[in-house]
Amino acid sequence: MSDHTQKAIITGAVWLVVIIVLRWALNSAFAHYERRLGDNSFEAARRRTTFSLLVKVIIAIVVAVGIWNVLSIFPSTTSLAKAMLASSAVLALFAGLAFSTPLANLGSGLLVAFSQPLRLGDRVTIGEHTGFVEQMTLIYTTLVTDDARRIFIPNTTLTQSPIVNRTIH
């Protein structure tokens, strides 16, 4: 096994531990915060919704940095990293075009998480779909309908369509 491979394995393991510890620390801190505040169902659902999406964004960024760190150990990817840094404006343009829909969904998800037109556990109608908000991810929000179907709604739809929230009065 080459020196680069050993270093990459060790670095990858360290980043994995960092990700696990970070996720545990964020969840522990949030649980402590929730216990300290007490339970107000409206506000608790609001905080859970915002927190769950923020944790996913933070973990995704840390994972990307960790992967980039591991790949930069090898000479071939180090030169690629330098070339990409030098041409970051061109890469940003290409990435923006290639990921316009996922980035729009991410941005919309953050907007929804902070503006709170819906929260985890709320009963909502979005377009023709009515159900309970089960999960909000970086790209879509999951509704569970009365007949136990799961509807995956892109987060951009949440910022572009009327939302009838039957939980918030």
C-alpha positions as YAML, in Angstrom:
chain: A
units: angstrom
residues:
- id: 1
  name: MET
  ca: [0.00, 0.00, 0.00]
- id: 2
  name: SER
  ca: [1.44, 3.36, -1.01]
- id: 3
  name: ASP
  ca: [2.10, 6.23, 1.38]
- id: 4
  name: HIS
  ca: [-0.62, 8.31, -0.35]
- id: 5
  name: THR
  ca: [-3.17, 5.51, 0.07]
- id: 6
  name: GLN
  ca: [-2.37, 5.11, 3.77]
- id: 7
  name: LYS
  ca: [-2.62, 8.85, 4.32]
- id: 8
  name: ALA
  ca: [-5.93, 8.95, 2.42]
- id: 9
  name: ILE
  ca: [-7.38, 6.12, 4.53]
- id: 10
  name: ILE
  ca: [-6.31, 7.80, 7.78]
- id: 11
  name: THR
  ca: [-7.60, 11.19, 6.63]
- id: 12
  name: GLY
  ca: [-10.88, 9.62, 5.51]
- id: 13
  name: ALA
  ca: [-11.28, 7.90, 8.88]
- id: 14
  name: VAL
  ca: [-10.58, 11.16, 10.71]
- id: 15
  name: TRP
  ca: [-13.19, 12.99, 8.59]
- id: 16
  name: LEU
  ca: [-15.69, 10.22, 9.25]
- id: 17
  name: VAL
  ca: [-15.14, 10.61, 13.00]
- id: 18
  name: VAL
  ca: [-15.48, 14.40, 12.63]
- id: 19
  name: ILE
  ca: [-18.80, 13.97, 10.82]
- id: 20
  name: ILE
  ca: [-20.14, 11.51, 13.41]
- id: 21
  name: VAL
  ca: [-19.04, 13.70, 16.34]
- id: 22
  name: LEU
  ca: [-20.41, 16.85, 14.68]
- id: 23
  name: ARG
  ca: [-23.79, 15.25, 14.05]
- id: 24
  name: TRP
  ca: [-23.90, 13.91, 17.63]
- id: 25
  name: ALA
  ca: [-22.88, 17.30, 19.05]
- id: 26
  name: LEU
  ca: [-25.48, 19.18, 17.01]
- id: 27
  name: ASN
  ca: [-28.24, 16.75, 17.99]
- id: 28
  name: SER
  ca: [-27.18, 16.83, 21.67]
- id: 29
  name: ALA
  ca: [-27.04, 20.62, 21.70]
- id: 30
  name: PHE
  ca: [-30.46, 20.87, 20.09]
- id: 31
  name: ALA
  ca: [-31.98, 18.32, 22.50]
- id: 32
  name: HIS
  ca: [-30.53, 20.28, 25.46]
- id: 33
  name: TYR
  ca: [-31.90, 23.52, 23.97]
- id: 34
  name: GLU
  ca: [-35.35, 21.95, 23.55]
- id: 35
  name: ARG
  ca: [-35.36, 20.63, 27.14]
- id: 36
  name: ARG
  ca: [-34.39, 24.06, 28.43]
- id: 37
  name: LEU
  ca: [-37.14, 25.82, 26.48]
- id: 38
  name: GLY
  ca: [-39.89, 23.38, 27.34]
- id: 39
  name: ASP
  ca: [-42.45, 22.17, 24.85]
- id: 40
  name: ASN
  ca: [-44.69, 24.56, 22.98]
- id: 41
  name: SER
  ca: [-46.02, 22.44, 20.12]
- id: 42
  name: PHE
  ca: [-46.10, 25.23, 17.54]
- id: 43
  name: GLU
  ca: [-42.67, 26.57, 18.39]
- id: 44
  name: ALA
  ca: [-41.16, 23.12, 18.93]
- id: 45
  name: ALA
  ca: [-42.27, 21.99, 15.47]
- id: 46
  name: ARG
  ca: [-40.87, 25.20, 14.02]
- id: 47
  name: ARG
  ca: [-37.49, 24.65, 15.66]
- id: 48
  name: ARG
  ca: [-37.37, 20.94, 14.68]
- id: 49
  name: THR
  ca: [-38.08, 21.81, 11.06]
- id: 50
  name: THR
  ca: [-35.39, 24.48, 10.88]
- id: 51
  name: PHE
  ca: [-32.87, 22.41, 12.82]
- id: 52
  name: SER
  ca: [-33.32, 19.24, 10.75]
- id: 53
  name: LEU
  ca: [-32.69, 21.06, 7.48]
- id: 54
  name: LEU
  ca: [-29.75, 23.06, 8.85]
- id: 55
  name: VAL
  ca: [-28.06, 19.90, 10.16]
- id: 56
  name: LYS
  ca: [-28.37, 18.32, 6.72]
- id: 57
  name: VAL
  ca: [-26.80, 21.38, 5.06]
- id: 58
  name: ILE
  ca: [-23.95, 21.53, 7.61]
- id: 59
  name: ILE
  ca: [-23.23, 17.81, 7.30]
- id: 60
  name: ALA
  ca: [-23.32, 18.02, 3.48]
- id: 61
  name: ILE
  ca: [-20.76, 20.85, 3.54]
- id: 62
  name: VAL
  ca: [-18.48, 19.00, 5.98]
- id: 63
  name: VAL
  ca: [-18.74, 15.81, 3.90]
- id: 64
  name: ALA
  ca: [-17.80, 17.75, 0.74]
- id: 65
  name: VAL
  ca: [-14.79, 19.32, 2.49]
- id: 66
  name: GLY
  ca: [-13.75, 15.91, 3.84]
- id: 67
  name: ILE
  ca: [-13.99, 14.25, 0.42]
- id: 68
  name: TRP
  ca: [-12.05, 17.10, -1.16]
- id: 69
  name: ASN
  ca: [-9.40, 16.81, 1.57]
- id: 70
  name: VAL
  ca: [-8.98, 13.08, 0.98]
- id: 71
  name: LEU
  ca: [-8.80, 13.49, -2.78]
- id: 72
  name: SER
  ca: [-6.24, 16.28, -2.51]
- id: 73
  name: ILE
  ca: [-3.76, 13.83, -0.98]
- id: 74
  name: PHE
  ca: [-3.04, 12.27, -4.35]
- id: 75
  name: PRO
  ca: [-0.82, 14.27, -6.72]
- id: 76
  name: SER
  ca: [-3.24, 13.95, -9.64]
- id: 77
  name: THR
  ca: [-6.15, 15.39, -7.66]
- id: 78
  name: THR
  ca: [-3.95, 18.07, -6.04]
- id: 79
  name: SER
  ca: [-3.13, 19.52, -9.44]
- id: 80
  name: LEU
  ca: [-6.83, 19.31, -10.30]
- id: 81
  name: ALA
  ca: [-7.66, 21.22, -7.11]
- id: 82
  name: LYS
  ca: [-5.18, 23.97, -8.00]
- id: 83
  name: ALA
  ca: [-6.54, 24.20, -11.53]
- id: 84
  name: MET
  ca: [-10.10, 24.34, -10.24]
- id: 85
  name: LEU
  ca: [-9.21, 27.05, -7.75]
- id: 86
  name: ALA
  ca: [-7.56, 29.08, -10.50]
- id: 87
  name: SER
  ca: [-10.62, 28.82, -12.71]
- id: 88
  name: SER
  ca: [-13.25, 29.07, -9.98]
- id: 89
  name: ALA
  ca: [-15.32, 31.64, -11.86]
- id: 90
  name: VAL
  ca: [-15.74, 29.32, -14.85]
- id: 91
  name: LEU
  ca: [-16.48, 26.37, -12.56]
- id: 92
  name: ALA
  ca: [-19.03, 28.42, -10.62]
- id: 93
  name: LEU
  ca: [-20.79, 29.23, -13.88]
- id: 94
  name: PHE
  ca: [-20.84, 25.58, -14.98]
- id: 95
  name: ALA
  ca: [-21.87, 24.37, -11.53]
- id: 96
  name: GLY
  ca: [-24.60, 26.97, -11.40]
- id: 97
  name: LEU
  ca: [-25.96, 25.81, -14.73]
- id: 98
  name: ALA
  ca: [-25.57, 22.11, -13.99]
- id: 99
  name: PHE
  ca: [-27.03, 22.30, -10.51]
- id: 100
  name: SER
  ca: [-29.57, 25.07, -10.98]
- id: 101
  name: THR
  ca: [-32.52, 22.87, -10.03]
- id: 102
  name: PRO
  ca: [-30.87, 21.17, -7.03]
- id: 103
  name: LEU
  ca: [-29.47, 24.50, -5.83]
- id: 104
  name: ALA
  ca: [-32.88, 26.12, -6.29]
- id: 105
  name: ASN
  ca: [-34.41, 23.28, -4.26]
- id: 106
  name: LEU
  ca: [-31.75, 23.75, -1.56]
- id: 107
  name: GLY
  ca: [-32.33, 27.51, -1.44]
- id: 108
  name: SER
  ca: [-36.09, 26.99, -1.38]
- id: 109
  name: GLY
  ca: [-35.74, 24.43, 1.40]
- id: 110
  name: LEU
  ca: [-33.77, 26.90, 3.50]
- id: 111
  name: LEU
  ca: [-36.33, 29.62, 2.77]
- id: 112
  name: VAL
  ca: [-39.19, 27.33, 3.82]
- id: 113
  name: ALA
  ca: [-37.29, 26.17, 6.92]
- id: 114
  name: PHE
  ca: [-36.89, 29.75, 8.11]
- id: 115
  name: SER
  ca: [-40.19, 31.26, 6.95]
- id: 116
  name: GLN
  ca: [-42.15, 28.26, 8.29]
- id: 117
  name: PRO
  ca: [-45.27, 28.07, 6.09]
- id: 118
  name: LEU
  ca: [-45.17, 24.39, 7.05]
- id: 119
  name: ARG
  ca: [-43.39, 22.35, 9.68]
- id: 120
  name: LEU
  ca: [-42.72, 18.71, 10.41]
- id: 121
  name: GLY
  ca: [-45.99, 17.07, 11.44]
- id: 122
  name: ASP
  ca: [-48.27, 19.74, 9.95]
- id: 123
  name: ARG
  ca: [-51.26, 18.72, 7.84]
- id: 124
  name: VAL
  ca: [-51.00, 20.66, 4.59]
- id: 125
  name: THR
  ca: [-52.39, 20.84, 1.07]
- id: 126
  name: ILE
  ca: [-49.91, 21.65, -1.68]
- id: 127
  name: GLY
  ca: [-51.46, 21.65, -5.12]
- id: 128
  name: GLU
  ca: [-53.68, 18.58, -5.29]
- id: 129
  name: HIS
  ca: [-51.89, 16.72, -2.49]
- id: 130
  name: THR
  ca: [-52.99, 16.73, 1.16]
- id: 131
  name: GLY
  ca: [-51.08, 15.02, 3.93]
- id: 132
  name: PHE
  ca: [-48.79, 15.34, 6.91]
- id: 133
  name: VAL
  ca: [-45.26, 16.73, 6.48]
- id: 134
  name: GLU
  ca: [-43.05, 13.77, 7.32]
- id: 135
  name: GLN
  ca: [-39.61, 14.98, 6.29]
- id: 136
  name: MET
  ca: [-37.80, 17.92, 4.75]
- id: 137
  name: THR
  ca: [-34.56, 17.17, 2.94]
- id: 138
  name: LEU
  ca: [-32.19, 19.31, 0.92]
- id: 139
  name: ILE
  ca: [-34.09, 18.66, -2.32]
- id: 140
  name: TYR
  ca: [-37.69, 17.73, -1.48]
- id: 141
  name: THR
  ca: [-40.35, 17.58, 1.22]
- id: 142
  name: THR
  ca: [-42.25, 14.35, 1.92]
- id: 143
  name: LEU
  ca: [-46.00, 14.32, 2.59]
- id: 144
  name: VAL
  ca: [-47.79, 11.23, 3.88]
- id: 145
  name: THR
  ca: [-51.36, 11.14, 2.58]
- id: 146
  name: ASP
  ca: [-54.40, 9.70, 4.35]
- id: 147
  name: ASP
  ca: [-54.05, 6.50, 2.31]
- id: 148
  name: ALA
  ca: [-50.39, 6.17, 3.47]
- id: 149
  name: ARG
  ca: [-48.84, 7.23, 0.15]
- id: 150
  name: ARG
  ca: [-45.66, 9.27, 0.26]
- id: 151
  name: ILE
  ca: [-45.62, 12.30, -2.02]
- id: 152
  name: PHE
  ca: [-42.21, 13.86, -2.68]
- id: 153
  name: ILE
  ca: [-42.60, 17.55, -3.47]
- id: 154
  name: PRO
  ca: [-39.58, 19.51, -4.75]
- id: 155
  name: ASN
  ca: [-38.79, 22.38, -2.40]
- id: 156
  name: THR
  ca: [-39.07, 24.90, -5.25]
- id: 157
  name: THR
  ca: [-42.76, 23.95, -5.51]
- id: 158
  name: LEU
  ca: [-43.19, 25.01, -1.88]
- id: 159
  name: THR
  ca: [-42.06, 28.55, -2.70]
- id: 160
  name: GLN
  ca: [-44.00, 28.76, -5.96]
- id: 161
  name: SER
  ca: [-47.37, 27.24, -5.00]
- id: 162
  name: PRO
  ca: [-49.97, 28.13, -2.43]
- id: 163
  name: ILE
  ca: [-49.71, 26.07, 0.75]
- id: 164
  name: VAL
  ca: [-52.81, 25.45, 2.84]
- id: 165
  name: ASN
  ca: [-51.61, 24.66, 6.35]
- id: 166
  name: ARG
  ca: [-54.44, 22.99, 8.24]
- id: 167
  name: THR
  ca: [-52.46, 22.82, 11.50]
- id: 168
  name: ILE
  ca: [-51.61, 26.50, 12.00]
- id: 169
  name: HIS
  ca: [-54.69, 28.54, 12.88]
...
